[in-house]
């Protein structure tokens, strides 16, 4: 194996590792669509339907 092949392998391994780390980080910071209602309940500490109707009525009065 010559020097160029070794360099190419190391670059490939490092690039793949960085992409995997970024994918894991984005997955941890993203909420799945089916969990968004649960996230609202956790953030506001109550029922998310009352929060959404309050914002709707405020938006409609402007």
Secondary structure as the mmCIF struct_conf table of DSSP 4:
data_model
#
loop_
_struct_conf.conf_type_id
_struct_conf.id
_struct_conf.beg_label_comp_id
_struct_conf.beg_label_asym_id
_struct_conf.beg_label_seq_id
_struct_conf.end_label_comp_id
_struct_conf.end_label_asym_id
_struct_conf.end_label_seq_id
HELX_RH_AL_P HELX_RH_AL_P1 UNK A 3 UNK A 28
TURN_TY1_P TURN_TY1_P1 UNK A 29 UNK A 29
HELX_RH_3T_P HELX_RH_3T_P1 UNK A 33 UNK A 35
HELX_RH_AL_P HELX_RH_AL_P2 UNK A 36 UNK A 44
BEND BEND1 UNK A 45 UNK A 46
HELX_RH_AL_P HELX_RH_AL_P3 UNK A 48 UNK A 61
#
